[in-house]
């Protein structure tokens, strides 16, 4: 209705009954009713506000009506009705409150929940599901950190420890560093848990050289990737020395991750540039030149030298070598391999940027139908990712006020922040007030030479798996 009255909106609000436990047709029908009710109230926000001021509805209806109003006003309206709600809030409801935690009534309520032995477990579980946009709030970060420590002091078990590690990573709670390090290094830790622990220490910015250096040759690809990612993030001259030794053995994906780490700030980028000029990383590649130039500036002496050294013309001999390389890989890609081993390689390499059937990160195109592309097309996209690059997949380099540089895919933007999805690292929401420069490169985030570090058998295994995706 184009001009719904408060009385008409009240009818829609009457369908806002308490959610049912998930599963089954009744729960689905109830959730659909709630969706329609909220949609109607959102479409007529002014009438909804009038209805809430003039009508005493049951608490569940008032809560859903409050969520139908935009922004801060919705959070403050929700607070007024929470005492009448008997159920636990869901992630969307909690996320809305967390977004406006700086409002005194909201702050008071969340602190009350986190300080309650009864409410704390559910609130922490829901906080692990909230949107990344609320995780940079320093007061919320501190409150969750205190709640995690209090919870483990009274209710320590493997499940609770795992949730605390997840929260420490999501909210980057550095005060939980010792707890996470102890969890990560405990005996009989599974590879997936070890990889998660290393990633958490990195995101919390409490990672040490000794935490990851010994795992860079780990048999599990995910552990190896997290160790390389973490090691590359450290501002230590040893990092560049170690990667120079390993460079020829690293896959294209790991080189890209290492390169981003070695150019994440000016001082580290200068050391990396000097190592490139001195030939410690072999032939200078275009991606390294561009990253150094983006961080140090194109007028920087090292950048000038590298740009000149990278100005090469593709000779007929090089074209022949490139075509021979392609044909060699093509033969390997058509050779039968081990599909399960190929899946593991894809999860450790491809899925840090792509998705397959909903699994992985949505940075590059979805690979769920990769097999339909054919071997030749798929292989050319892997070997030369910059040749047919769509603008939606350009690389964004964001320089912060502290001179660090964050590179990745632009996943979202608001009036106040950018959301950057990074290769090999967690999504990062950056307040625009902290940004000093934002450059867009017409270069793919996908590294050239992605499979150069693979054995022949690994190439066959990977393509056997990719070719099966139809």
C-alpha positions as a Markdown table, in Angstrom:
| # | Residue | x | y | z |
|---|---|---|---|---|
| 1 | Unk | 0.0 | 0.0 | 0.0 |
| 2 | Unk | 1.5 | 3.4 | -1.0 |
| 3 | Unk | 0.4 | 5.1 | 2.3 |
| 4 | Unk | 0.0 | 2.5 | 4.9 |
| 5 | Unk | -1.3 | 3.8 | 8.3 |
| 6 | Unk | 0.0 | 2.9 | 11.7 |
| 7 | Unk | -3.1 | 0.6 | 12.1 |
| 8 | Unk | -2.2 | -1.2 | 8.9 |
| 9 | Unk | 1.4 | -1.7 | 10.0 |
| 10 | Unk | 0.1 | -3.0 | 13.3 |
| 11 | Unk | -1.5 | -5.9 | 11.5 |
| 12 | Unk | 1.8 | -6.7 | 9.8 |
| 13 | Unk | 3.5 | -6.6 | 13.2 |
| 14 | Unk | 1.1 | -9.1 | 14.5 |
| 15 | Unk | 2.9 | -11.8 | 12.5 |
| 16 | Unk | 6.1 | -11.2 | 14.4 |
| 17 | Unk | 6.1 | -14.2 | 16.7 |
| 18 | Unk | 9.1 | -15.7 | 18.4 |
| 19 | Unk | 11.4 | -17.7 | 16.1 |
| 20 | Unk | 11.2 | -21.5 | 16.3 |
| 21 | Unk | 14.2 | -23.8 | 16.7 |
| 22 | Unk | 15.9 | -24.2 | 13.3 |
| 23 | Unk | 14.9 | -27.2 | 11.2 |
| 24 | Unk | 11.5 | -28.4 | 9.9 |
| 25 | Unk | 8.7 | -26.8 | 7.9 |
| 26 | Unk | 7.2 | -25.0 | 10.9 |
| 27 | Unk | 10.5 | -23.1 | 11.6 |
| 28 | Unk | 10.7 | -22.2 | 7.9 |
| 29 | Unk | 7.1 | -20.9 | 7.8 |
| 30 | Unk | 7.7 | -18.9 | 11.0 |
| 31 | Unk | 10.8 | -17.3 | 9.6 |
| 32 | Unk | 9.1 | -16.4 | 6.4 |
| 33 | Unk | 6.2 | -14.8 | 8.3 |
| 34 | Unk | 8.8 | -12.7 | 10.2 |
| 35 | Unk | 10.5 | -11.7 | 7.0 |
| 36 | Unk | 7.2 | -10.5 | 5.5 |
| 37 | Unk | 6.3 | -8.6 | 8.7 |
| 38 | Unk | 9.6 | -6.9 | 8.8 |
| 39 | Unk | 9.5 | -6.1 | 5.1 |
| 40 | Unk | 6.2 | -4.4 | 5.4 |
| 41 | Unk | 7.3 | -2.4 | 8.5 |
| 42 | Unk | 10.6 | -1.4 | 6.8 |
| 43 | Unk | 8.6 | -0.2 | 3.7 |
| 44 | Unk | 6.6 | 2.1 | 5.9 |
| 45 | Unk | 9.1 | 3.2 | 8.5 |
| 46 | Unk | 7.3 | 6.4 | 9.5 |
| 47 | Unk | 4.0 | 4.6 | 10.2 |
| 48 | Unk | 6.0 | 1.9 | 12.1 |
| 49 | Unk | 7.5 | 4.6 | 14.4 |
| 50 | Unk | 4.0 | 6.0 | 15.0 |
| 51 | Unk | 2.6 | 2.5 | 15.7 |
| 52 | Unk | 5.4 | 1.8 | 18.2 |
| 53 | Unk | 4.7 | 5.1 | 20.0 |
| 54 | Unk | 0.9 | 4.6 | 20.2 |
| 55 | Unk | 0.5 | 0.8 | 20.5 |
| 56 | Unk | 1.5 | -1.7 | 23.2 |
| 57 | Unk | 2.3 | -4.8 | 21.2 |
| 58 | Unk | 3.8 | -8.0 | 22.5 |
| 59 | Unk | 7.6 | -7.7 | 23.0 |
| 60 | Unk | 8.6 | -9.9 | 20.0 |
| 61 | Unk | 6.6 | -7.7 | 17.7 |
| 62 | Unk | 8.1 | -4.5 | 19.1 |
| 63 | Unk | 11.6 | -6.0 | 18.8 |
| 64 | Unk | 11.1 | -6.8 | 15.1 |
| 65 | Unk | 9.5 | -3.4 | 14.5 |
| 66 | Unk | 12.6 | -1.8 | 16.0 |
| 67 | Unk | 14.8 | -3.7 | 13.6 |
| 68 | Unk | 12.7 | -2.4 | 10.8 |
| 69 | Unk | 13.9 | 1.2 | 11.4 |
| 70 | Unk | 17.3 | 2.2 | 10.1 |
| 71 | Unk | 20.6 | 2.7 | 12.0 |
| 72 | Unk | 21.2 | 4.0 | 15.5 |
| 73 | Unk | 17.5 | 4.6 | 16.1 |
| 74 | Unk | 16.8 | 0.9 | 15.6 |
| 75 | Unk | 19.4 | -0.2 | 18.2 |
| 76 | Unk | 18.1 | 2.2 | 20.8 |
| 77 | Unk | 14.5 | 1.1 | 20.2 |
| 78 | Unk | 15.6 | -2.5 | 20.6 |
| 79 | Unk | 17.2 | -1.8 | 24.0 |
| 80 | Unk | 13.9 | -0.6 | 25.3 |
| 81 | Unk | 12.2 | -4.0 | 24.7 |
| 82 | Unk | 15.0 | -6.5 | 25.5 |
| 83 | Unk | 13.9 | -7.1 | 29.1 |
| 84 | Unk | 10.6 | -8.6 | 27.9 |
| 85 | Unk | 12.4 | -11.0 | 25.4 |
| 86 | Unk | 12.8 | -14.5 | 26.8 |
| 87 | Unk | 15.0 | -16.0 | 24.0 |
| 88 | Unk | 18.6 | -15.4 | 23.1 |
| 89 | Unk | 19.4 | -12.8 | 20.4 |
| 90 | Unk | 20.6 | -14.0 | 17.0 |
| 91 | Unk | 23.7 | -12.8 | 15.2 |
| 92 | Unk | 21.9 | -10.1 | 13.1 |
| 93 | Unk | 20.3 | -8.6 | 16.2 |
| 94 | Unk | 23.5 | -8.7 | 18.2 |
| 95 | Unk | 25.4 | -7.3 | 15.3 |
| 96 | Unk | 23.1 | -4.3 | 15.1 |
| 97 | Unk | 23.6 | -3.6 | 18.8 |
| 98 | Unk | 27.4 | -4.0 | 18.5 |
| 99 | Unk | 27.5 | -1.6 | 15.6 |
| 100 | Unk | 26.2 | 1.1 | 17.9 |
| 101 | Unk | 28.0 | 0.0 | 21.0 |
| 102 | Unk | 29.3 | 3.5 | 21.6 |
| 103 | Unk | 25.7 | 4.6 | 22.5 |
| 104 | Unk | 25.6 | 4.4 | 26.3 |
| 105 | Unk | 22.4 | 2.3 | 26.6 |
| 106 | Unk | 23.8 | -0.2 | 24.2 |
| 107 | Unk | 27.2 | -0.3 | 25.8 |
| 108 | Unk | 25.6 | -0.9 | 29.2 |
| 109 | Unk | 23.5 | -3.8 | 28.0 |
| 110 | Unk | 26.3 | -5.6 | 26.2 |
| 111 | Unk | 28.6 | -5.2 | 29.2 |
| 112 | Unk | 25.9 | -6.6 | 31.4 |
| 113 | Unk | 25.5 | -9.7 | 29.2 |
| 114 | Unk | 29.2 | -10.3 | 29.0 |
| 115 | Unk | 29.6 | -10.0 | 32.7 |
| 116 | Unk | 26.8 | -12.5 | 33.4 |
| 117 | Unk | 27.8 | -16.2 | 33.8 |
| 118 | Unk | 24.3 | -17.0 | 32.4 |
| 119 | Unk | 24.3 | -14.8 | 29.3 |
| 120 | Unk | 28.1 | -14.8 | 28.5 |
| 121 | Unk | 28.3 | -18.1 | 26.6 |
| 122 | Unk | 25.5 | -17.3 | 24.2 |
| 123 | Unk | 26.7 | -13.7 | 23.7 |
| 124 | Unk | 30.2 | -14.8 | 22.9 |
| 125 | Unk | 28.9 | -17.5 | 20.5 |
| 126 | Unk | 26.8 | -14.9 | 18.7 |
| 127 | Unk | 29.6 | -12.4 | 18.6 |
| 128 | Unk | 31.7 | -14.9 | 16.6 |
| 129 | Unk | 29.1 | -14.6 | 13.8 |
| 130 | Unk | 28.7 | -10.8 | 13.6 |
| 131 | Unk | 29.7 | -8.9 | 10.5 |
| 132 | Unk | 33.3 | -7.8 | 10.2 |
| 133 | Unk | 32.2 | -4.2 | 10.1 |
| 134 | Unk | 31.7 | -4.2 | 13.9 |
| 135 | Unk | 34.9 | -6.0 | 14.9 |
| 136 | Unk | 37.2 | -2.9 | 14.8 |
| 137 | Unk | 35.4 | -1.2 | 17.8 |
| 138 | Unk | 38.1 | -1.0 | 20.5 |
| 139 | Unk | 35.7 | -0.9 | 23.4 |
| 140 | Unk | 33.8 | -4.0 | 22.1 |
| 141 | Unk | 37.2 | -5.7 | 21.6 |
| 142 | Unk | 38.3 | -5.0 | 25.1 |
| 143 | Unk | 34.9 | -6.2 | 26.6 |
| 144 | Unk | 35.0 | -9.4 | 24.7 |
| 145 | Unk | 38.6 | -10.0 | 25.7 |
| 146 | Unk | 37.8 | -9.6 | 29.4 |
| 147 | Unk | 34.7 | -11.9 | 29.0 |
| 148 | Unk | 36.7 | -14.6 | 27.3 |
| 149 | Unk | 39.3 | -14.6 | 30.1 |
| 150 | Unk | 36.5 | -14.7 | 32.7 |
| 151 | Unk | 34.8 | -17.5 | 30.9 |
| 152 | Unk | 37.9 | -19.7 | 30.6 |
| 153 | Unk | 38.6 | -19.2 | 34.2 |
| 154 | Unk | 35.4 | -20.9 | 35.2 |
| 155 | Unk | 34.4 | -23.0 | 32.2 |
| 156 | Unk | 37.6 | -24.2 | 30.4 |
| 157 | Unk | 37.0 | -27.1 | 27.9 |
| 158 | Unk | 38.1 | -27.8 | 24.3 |
| 159 | Unk | 35.0 | -26.3 | 22.8 |
| 160 | Unk | 35.2 | -23.1 | 24.8 |
| 161 | Unk | 38.9 | -22.7 | 24.0 |
| 162 | Unk | 38.1 | -23.1 | 20.3 |
| 163 | Unk | 35.5 | -20.4 | 20.5 |
| 164 | Unk | 37.9 | -18.1 | 22.3 |
| 165 | Unk | 40.5 | -18.6 | 19.6 |
| 166 | Unk | 37.9 | -17.7 | 16.9 |
| 167 | Unk | 36.9 | -14.6 | 18.8 |
| 168 | Unk | 40.5 | -13.6 | 19.3 |
| 169 | Unk | 41.0 | -13.8 | 15.6 |
| 170 | Unk | 37.8 | -12.1 | 14.5 |
| 171 | Unk | 38.2 | -9.1 | 16.9 |
| 172 | Unk | 42.1 | -9.2 | 16.9 |
| 173 | Unk | 42.2 | -9.2 | 20.7 |
| 174 | Unk | 45.9 | -9.0 | 21.5 |
| 175 | Unk | 45.5 | -9.6 | 25.3 |
| 176 | Unk | 44.5 | -13.2 | 24.4 |
| 177 | Unk | 47.9 | -13.7 | 22.8 |
| 178 | Unk | 49.4 | -16.0 | 25.4 |
| 179 | Unk | 46.1 | -18.0 | 25.6 |
| 180 | Unk | 46.1 | -18.5 | 21.8 |
| 181 | Unk | 49.8 | -19.4 | 21.6 |
| 182 | Unk | 49.4 | -22.0 | 24.3 |
| 183 | Unk | 46.4 | -23.5 | 22.5 |
| 184 | Unk | 48.2 | -23.5 | 19.1 |
| 185 | Unk | 51.4 | -25.2 | 20.4 |
| 186 | Unk | 49.6 | -27.8 | 22.6 |
| 187 | Unk | 50.3 | -31.5 | 21.9 |
| 188 | Unk | 48.3 | -33.4 | 19.2 |
| 189 | Unk | 47.0 | -30.3 | 17.6 |
| 190 | Unk | 45.4 | -31.2 | 14.2 |
| 191 | Unk | 46.8 | -29.5 | 11.1 |
| 192 | Unk | 43.6 | -27.4 | 10.6 |
| 193 | Unk | 43.7 | -26.2 | 14.2 |
| 194 | Unk | 47.4 | -25.4 | 13.9 |
| 195 | Unk | 46.7 | -23.4 | 10.8 |
| 196 | Unk | 43.9 | -21.6 | 12.6 |
| 197 | Unk | 46.1 | -20.8 | 15.5 |
| 198 | Unk | 48.9 | -19.4 | 13.4 |
| 199 | Unk | 46.4 | -17.2 | 11.5 |
| 200 | Unk | 44.9 | -16.0 | 14.8 |
| 201 | Unk | 48.3 | -15.0 | 16.2 |
| 202 | Unk | 49.0 | -13.1 | 12.9 |
| 203 | Unk | 45.7 | -11.2 | 12.9 |
| 204 | Unk | 46.2 | -10.3 | 16.6 |
| 205 | Unk | 49.6 | -8.9 | 15.7 |
| 206 | Unk | 51.4 | -10.9 | 18.4 |
| 207 | Unk | 53.1 | -13.4 | 16.1 |
| 208 | Unk | 56.7 | -14.1 | 16.7 |
| 209 | Unk | 59.4 | -15.5 | 14.3 |
| 210 | Unk | 59.6 | -18.7 | 16.3 |
| 211 | Unk | 55.9 | -19.2 | 16.1 |
| 212 | Unk | 55.9 | -19.9 | 12.3 |
| 213 | Unk | 59.5 | -20.3 | 11.0 |
| 214 | Unk | 59.6 | -24.1 | 11.7 |
| 215 | Unk | 56.2 | -24.7 | 10.0 |
| 216 | Unk | 57.1 | -23.2 | 6.6 |
| 217 | Unk | 58.0 | -26.7 | 5.4 |
| 218 | Unk | 55.1 | -28.4 | 7.0 |
| 219 | Unk | 53.6 | -31.4 | 5.1 |
| 220 | Unk | 50.1 | -29.9 | 5.3 |
| 221 | Unk | 49.6 | -27.1 | 2.7 |
| 222 | Unk | 47.3 | -25.0 | 4.9 |
| 223 | Unk | 49.7 | -25.0 | 7.7 |
| 224 | Unk | 52.5 | -24.1 | 5.3 |
| 225 | Unk | 50.5 | -21.3 | 3.8 |
| 226 | Unk | 49.6 | -19.8 | 7.2 |
| 227 | Unk | 53.3 | -20.1 | 8.4 |
| 228 | Unk | 54.5 | -18.3 | 5.2 |
| 229 | Unk | 51.7 | -15.6 | 5.6 |
| 230 | Unk | 52.6 | -15.0 | 9.2 |
| 231 | Unk | 56.4 | -15.0 | 8.7 |
| 232 | Unk | 55.9 | -12.5 | 5.8 |
| 233 | Unk | 53.9 | -10.2 | 8.0 |
| 234 | Unk | 56.8 | -9.7 | 10.5 |
| 235 | Unk | 59.0 | -6.6 | 10.2 |
| 236 | Unk | 62.3 | -8.4 | 10.6 |
| 237 | Unk | 65.3 | -8.3 | 8.2 |
| 238 | Unk | 65.5 | -12.1 | 8.6 |
| 239 | Unk | 62.2 | -12.4 | 6.8 |
| 240 | Unk | 63.6 | -11.2 | 3.5 |
| 241 | Unk | 66.8 | -13.2 | 3.9 |
| 242 | Unk | 64.8 | -16.4 | 4.5 |
| 243 | Unk | 62.4 | -15.8 | 1.5 |
| 244 | Unk | 65.4 | -15.1 | -0.8 |
| 245 | Unk | 66.7 | -18.6 | 0.0 |
| 246 | Unk | 63.3 | -20.2 | -0.5 |
| 247 | Unk | 62.0 | -18.1 | -3.5 |
| 248 | Unk | 62.7 | -20.6 | -6.2 |
| 249 | Unk | 60.9 | -23.3 | -4.3 |
| 250 | Unk | 57.8 | -21.3 | -3.5 |
| 251 | Unk | 54.6 | -21.7 | -5.5 |
| 252 | Unk | 53.2 | -18.6 | -7.2 |
| 253 | Unk | 50.5 | -18.3 | -4.5 |
| 254 | Unk | 53.0 | -18.3 | -1.7 |
| 255 | Unk | 55.3 | -15.9 | -3.6 |
| 256 | Unk | 52.3 | -13.5 | -3.8 |
| 257 | Unk | 51.6 | -13.8 | -0.1 |
| 258 | Unk | 55.3 | -13.3 | 0.8 |
| 259 | Unk | 55.6 | -10.3 | -1.6 |
| 260 | Unk | 52.6 | -8.6 | 0.0 |
| 261 | Unk | 54.2 | -9.1 | 3.5 |
| 262 | Unk | 57.6 | -7.9 | 2.4 |
| 263 | Unk | 56.0 | -4.7 | 1.0 |
| 264 | Unk | 53.5 | -4.0 | 3.8 |
| 265 | Unk | 55.5 | -1.0 | 5.0 |
| 266 | Unk | 58.2 | 1.3 | 3.7 |
| 267 | Unk | 61.1 | 0.1 | 5.8 |
| 268 | Unk | 60.5 | -3.5 | 4.8 |
| 269 | Unk | 59.9 | -2.6 | 1.2 |
| 270 | Unk | 63.2 | -0.8 | 1.0 |
| 271 | Unk | 65.0 | -3.9 | 2.3 |
| 272 | Unk | 63.1 | -6.1 | -0.2 |
| 273 | Unk | 63.9 | -3.7 | -3.1 |
| 274 | Unk | 67.6 | -3.8 | -2.3 |
| 275 | Unk | 67.5 | -7.6 | -2.2 |
| 276 | Unk | 65.8 | -7.6 | -5.6 |
| 277 | Unk | 68.4 | -5.2 | -7.1 |
| 278 | Unk | 71.2 | -7.4 | -5.6 |
| 279 | Unk | 69.8 | -10.4 | -7.5 |
| 280 | Unk | 68.9 | -12.3 | -4.3 |
| 281 | Unk | 65.4 | -13.2 | -5.7 |
| 282 | Unk | 66.6 | -14.1 | -9.2 |
| 283 | Unk | 65.0 | -12.4 | -12.2 |
| 284 | Unk | 63.0 | -9.4 | -11.2 |
| 285 | Unk | 59.3 | -10.0 | -11.9 |
| 286 | Unk | 56.7 | -7.3 | -12.8 |
| 287 | Unk | 54.6 | -8.0 | -9.7 |
| 288 | Unk | 57.5 | -7.2 | -7.4 |
| 289 | Unk | 58.4 | -4.1 | -9.3 |
| 290 | Unk | 54.8 | -2.8 | -9.1 |
| 291 | Unk | 54.4 | -3.5 | -5.4 |
| 292 | Unk | 57.7 | -1.8 | -4.5 |
| 293 | Unk | 56.7 | 1.2 | -6.6 |
| 294 | Unk | 53.3 | 1.4 | -5.0 |
| 295 | Unk | 54.8 | 1.4 | -1.5 |
| 296 | Unk | 57.9 | 3.5 | -2.0 |
| 297 | Unk | 56.7 | 5.7 | -4.9 |
| 298 | Unk | 57.7 | 5.6 | -8.5 |
| 299 | Unk | 60.4 | 8.3 | -7.9 |
| 300 | Unk | 62.2 | 6.4 | -5.2 |
| 301 | Unk | 65.7 | 5.5 | -6.4 |
| 302 | Unk | 65.2 | 1.7 | -5.8 |
| 303 | Unk | 61.9 | 1.8 | -7.7 |
| 304 | Unk | 63.5 | 3.6 | -10.6 |
| 305 | Unk | 66.2 | 1.0 | -10.9 |
| 306 | Unk | 63.8 | -1.8 | -10.6 |
| 307 | Unk | 61.4 | -0.3 | -13.2 |
| 308 | Unk | 64.3 | 0.0 | -15.7 |
| 309 | Unk | 65.5 | -3.6 | -15.0 |
| 310 | Unk | 61.9 | -4.8 | -15.6 |
| 311 | Unk | 61.5 | -3.0 | -18.9 |
| 312 | Unk | 61.9 | -6.0 | -21.2 |
| 313 | Unk | 60.7 | -6.7 | -24.6 |
| 314 | Unk | 59.4 | -10.1 | -25.3 |
| 315 | Unk | 61.7 | -11.5 | -28.0 |
| 316 | Unk | 60.8 | -14.3 | -30.4 |
| 317 | Unk | 63.0 | -16.6 | -28.4 |
| 318 | Unk | 61.1 | -15.8 | -25.2 |
| 319 | Unk | 57.8 | -16.2 | -27.0 |
| 320 | Unk | 59.0 | -19.7 | -28.1 |
| 321 | Unk | 60.0 | -20.6 | -24.6 |
| 322 | Unk | 56.7 | -19.4 | -23.2 |
| 323 | Unk | 54.8 | -21.5 | -25.7 |
| 324 | Unk | 56.9 | -24.5 | -25.0 |
| 325 | Unk | 56.2 | -24.0 | -21.3 |
| 326 | Unk | 52.5 | -23.8 | -22.0 |
| 327 | Unk | 52.6 | -27.0 | -24.1 |
| 328 | Unk | 54.5 | -28.8 | -21.3 |
| 329 | Unk | 51.9 | -27.8 | -18.7 |
| 330 | Unk | 49.1 | -28.6 | -21.1 |
| 331 | Unk | 50.3 | -32.2 | -21.4 |
| 332 | Unk | 50.6 | -32.5 | -17.7 |
| 333 | Unk | 47.1 | -31.0 | -17.2 |
| 334 | Unk | 45.6 | -33.6 | -19.5 |
| 335 | Unk | 47.4 | -36.5 | -17.8 |
| 336 | Unk | 45.3 | -38.4 | -15.3 |
| 337 | Unk | 46.2 | -37.5 | -11.7 |
| 338 | Unk | 44.9 | -38.1 | -8.2 |
| 339 | Unk | 41.7 | -36.1 | -7.8 |
| 340 | Unk | 41.7 | -36.1 | -4.0 |
| 341 | Unk | 45.3 | -34.8 | -3.9 |
| 342 | Unk | 44.3 | -32.2 | -6.4 |
| 343 | Unk | 41.4 | -31.1 | -4.2 |
| 344 | Unk | 43.8 | -30.6 | -1.3 |
| 345 | Unk | 46.1 | -28.5 | -3.6 |
| 346 | Unk | 43.2 | -26.5 | -4.8 |
| 347 | Unk | 42.0 | -25.8 | -1.2 |
| 348 | Unk | 45.5 | -24.6 | -0.2 |
| 349 | Unk | 46.2 | -22.6 | -3.4 |
| 350 | Unk | 43.1 | -21.7 | -5.4 |
| 351 | Unk | 40.6 | -21.4 | -2.6 |
| 352 | Unk | 42.5 | -18.5 | -0.9 |
| 353 | Unk | 41.0 | -16.4 | -3.7 |
| 354 | Unk | 38.2 | -18.5 | -5.4 |
| 355 | Unk | 35.2 | -20.4 | -4.3 |
| 356 | Unk | 34.1 | -23.9 | -5.3 |
| 357 | Unk | 30.5 | -24.8 | -4.4 |
| 358 | Unk | 30.5 | -22.1 | -1.7 |
| 359 | Unk | 33.8 | -23.0 | -0.1 |
| 360 | Unk | 36.7 | -20.6 | -0.2 |
| 361 | Unk | 37.0 | -16.8 | -0.5 |
| 362 | Unk | 35.2 | -14.7 | -3.1 |
| 363 | Unk | 38.1 | -12.6 | -4.4 |
| 364 | Unk | 38.3 | -14.0 | -7.9 |
| 365 | Unk | 35.8 | -15.7 | -10.2 |
| 366 | Unk | 33.9 | -18.7 | -8.9 |
| 367 | Unk | 35.5 | -22.0 | -10.0 |
| 368 | Unk | 32.5 | -24.3 | -9.4 |
| 369 | Unk | 32.3 | -24.8 | -13.2 |
| 370 | Unk | 36.0 | -24.6 | -14.0 |
| 371 | Unk | 35.9 | -28.0 | -15.9 |
| 372 | Unk | 33.6 | -26.5 | -18.5 |
| 373 | Unk | 36.3 | -24.0 | -19.5 |
| 374 | Unk | 38.5 | -26.6 | -21.0 |
| 375 | Unk | 42.2 | -27.2 | -20.2 |
| 376 | Unk | 43.6 | -24.7 | -22.6 |
| 377 | Unk | 41.5 | -21.7 | -21.4 |
| 378 | Unk | 41.9 | -22.7 | -17.8 |
| 379 | Unk | 45.7 | -23.0 | -18.1 |
| 380 | Unk | 46.1 | -19.7 | -19.9 |
| 381 | Unk | 44.1 | -17.9 | -17.2 |
| 382 | Unk | 46.5 | -19.5 | -14.6 |
| 383 | Unk | 49.8 | -18.8 | -16.5 |
| 384 | Unk | 48.8 | -15.3 | -17.7 |
| 385 | Unk | 46.2 | -13.9 | -15.3 |
| 386 | Unk | 46.7 | -10.2 | -16.4 |
| 387 | Unk | 45.9 | -10.7 | -20.1 |
| 388 | Unk | 42.1 | -10.7 | -19.8 |
| 389 | Unk | 41.4 | -9.0 | -16.5 |
| 390 | Unk | 38.0 | -7.7 | -15.7 |
| 391 | Unk | 37.9 | -4.3 | -13.8 |
| 392 | Unk | 36.0 | -5.9 | -10.9 |
| 393 | Unk | 39.1 | -7.9 | -10.0 |
| 394 | Unk | 41.7 | -5.1 | -10.0 |
| 395 | Unk | 44.0 | -4.9 | -7.0 |
| 396 | Unk | 43.5 | -2.1 | -4.5 |
| 397 | Unk | 46.5 | -0.8 | -2.5 |
| 398 | Unk | 45.4 | 1.2 | 0.6 |
| 399 | Unk | 48.1 | 3.2 | 2.4 |
| 400 | Unk | 47.4 | 3.9 | 6.0 |
| 401 | Unk | 48.4 | 6.9 | 8.1 |
| 402 | Unk | 51.1 | 4.8 | 9.8 |
| 403 | Unk | 52.6 | 4.1 | 6.3 |
| 404 | Unk | 51.6 | 0.4 | 6.2 |
| 405 | Unk | 50.0 | -0.8 | 3.0 |
| 406 | Unk | 47.0 | -3.2 | 2.7 |
| 407 | Unk | 46.5 | -4.8 | -0.7 |
| 408 | Unk | 43.5 | -6.8 | -1.8 |
| 409 | Unk | 40.1 | -6.9 | -3.4 |
| 410 | Unk | 37.6 | -4.2 | -2.6 |
| 411 | Unk | 34.7 | -6.1 | -1.0 |
| 412 | Unk | 32.7 | -3.2 | 0.1 |
| 413 | Unk | 32.6 | 0.5 | 0.8 |
| 414 | Unk | 30.6 | 2.8 | 3.1 |
| 415 | Unk | 30.8 | 6.5 | 3.8 |
| 416 | Unk | 33.2 | 5.8 | 6.6 |
| 417 | Unk | 35.1 | 2.7 | 5.7 |
| 418 | Unk | 36.6 | 0.3 | 3.1 |
| 419 | Unk | 36.3 | -3.5 | 3.3 |
| 420 | Unk | 39.4 | -5.1 | 1.8 |
| 421 | Unk | 39.5 | -8.9 | 1.2 |
| 422 | Unk | 43.1 | -10.0 | 1.3 |
| 423 | Unk | 44.9 | -13.0 | -0.2 |
| 424 | Unk | 45.8 | -15.4 | 2.6 |
| 425 | Unk | 44.6 | -13.2 | 5.4 |
| 426 | Unk | 41.3 | -12.2 | 7.0 |
| 427 | Unk | 39.0 | -9.5 | 5.6 |
| 428 | Unk | 39.8 | -6.1 | 7.0 |
| 429 | Unk | 37.5 | -3.1 | 7.6 |
| 430 | Unk | 39.5 | 0.1 | 7.4 |
| 431 | Unk | 38.1 | 3.4 | 8.7 |
| 432 | Unk | 38.6 | 6.1 | 6.0 |
| 433 | Unk | 40.0 | 8.4 | 8.5 |
| 434 | Unk | 43.0 | 6.1 | 8.8 |
| 435 | Unk | 43.7 | 6.1 | 5.0 |
| 436 | Unk | 46.2 | 8.4 | 3.5 |
| 437 | Unk | 46.1 | 7.0 | -0.1 |
| 438 | Unk | 44.1 | 4.5 | -2.1 |
| 439 | Unk | 45.4 | 3.3 | -5.5 |
| 440 | Unk | 43.9 | 0.9 | -7.9 |
| 441 | Unk | 46.2 | -1.3 | -10.0 |
| 442 | Unk | 45.0 | -2.8 | -13.3 |
| 443 | Unk | 46.9 | -5.9 | -12.3 |
| 444 | Unk | 45.4 | -9.2 | -11.1 |
| 445 | Unk | 45.6 | -10.2 | -7.5 |
| 446 | Unk | 46.2 | -13.7 | -8.9 |
| 447 | Unk | 50.0 | -14.2 | -9.2 |
| 448 | Unk | 51.8 | -15.2 | -12.3 |
| 449 | Unk | 53.7 | -18.4 | -12.0 |
| 450 | Unk | 51.0 | -19.9 | -9.7 |
| 451 | Unk | 52.0 | -23.5 | -10.5 |
| 452 | Unk | 55.7 | -22.9 | -11.2 |
| 453 | Unk | 56.6 | -24.4 | -7.8 |
| 454 | Unk | 54.5 | -27.5 | -8.4 |
| 455 | Unk | 56.0 | -30.9 | -9.3 |
| 456 | Unk | 54.7 | -32.5 | -12.5 |
| 457 | Unk | 52.6 | -34.9 | -10.5 |
| 458 | Unk | 51.0 | -32.0 | -8.6 |
| 459 | Unk | 50.1 | -30.2 | -11.8 |
| 460 | Unk | 48.3 | -33.4 | -13.0 |
| 461 | Unk | 46.6 | -33.8 | -9.7 |
| 462 | Unk | 45.4 | -30.2 | -9.6 |
| 463 | Unk | 43.9 | -30.3 | -13.1 |
| 464 | Unk | 42.3 | -33.7 | -12.6 |
| 465 | Unk | 40.4 | -32.0 | -9.8 |
| 466 | Unk | 39.6 | -28.8 | -11.6 |
| 467 | Unk | 38.5 | -30.6 | -14.8 |
| 468 | Unk | 36.0 | -32.5 | -12.6 |
| 469 | Unk | 34.2 | -29.3 | -11.7 |
| 470 | Unk | 31.3 | -29.0 | -14.1 |
